[in-house]
Amino acid sequence: MIKTFLPAQGNKGRPRKTCLRVILNDFLTCIRTQARRLLDGGSEEPSAAIIDSQSVKTTESGGPRGYDAGKKINGQKRHIMTDTIGAPLAILIHPADV
């Protein structure tokens, strides 16, 4: 039933490496985890957070990009902050030279 709402693979660009159904399942798992915590009487505010960053290569059409001299990568940098149970709190993507 949900398959009708997921976009089909186009004939332009790189073939997908990850199935959209897997991404949707992970998203729904995060929502269920958050809802379960709230139903169990947990606080809405996280008690701690984990921050991680990653530099990734991008192409010309991949949006803003820069050069990360430390990792010698021309592309973007991703910062992700999650709470202690893995629910995403914030995601930030910017050029790697920042």
Secondary structure as the mmCIF struct_conf table of DSSP 4:
data_model
#
loop_
_struct_conf.conf_type_id
_struct_conf.id
_struct_conf.beg_label_comp_id
_struct_conf.beg_label_asym_id
_struct_conf.beg_label_seq_id
_struct_conf.end_label_comp_id
_struct_conf.end_label_asym_id
_struct_conf.end_label_seq_id
HELX_RH_3T_P HELX_RH_3T_P1 ILE A 2 PHE A 5
BEND BEND1 LEU A 6 LEU A 6
HELX_LH_PP_P HELX_LH_PP_P1 PRO A 7 GLY A 10
BEND BEND2 ASN A 11 GLY A 13
HELX_LH_PP_P HELX_LH_PP_P2 ARG A 14 ARG A 16
BEND BEND3 LYS A 17 THR A 18
HELX_RH_AL_P HELX_RH_AL_P1 LEU A 20 LEU A 39
TURN_TY1_P TURN_TY1_P1 ASP A 40 GLY A 41
BEND BEND4 GLU A 44 GLU A 45
BEND BEND5 SER A 47 SER A 47
STRN STRN1 ALA A 49 LYS A 57
TURN_TY1_P TURN_TY1_P2 GLU A 60 SER A 61
BEND BEND6 GLY A 62 PRO A 64
STRN STRN2 GLY A 66 ASP A 68
TURN_TY1_P TURN_TY1_P3 ALA A 69 LYS A 72
STRN STRN3 ILE A 73 ASP A 83
TURN_TY1_P TURN_TY1_P4 THR A 84 ILE A 85
BEND BEND7 GLY A 86 GLY A 86
STRN STRN4 PRO A 88 PRO A 95
TURN_TY1_P TURN_TY1_P5 ALA A 96 ASP A 97
#
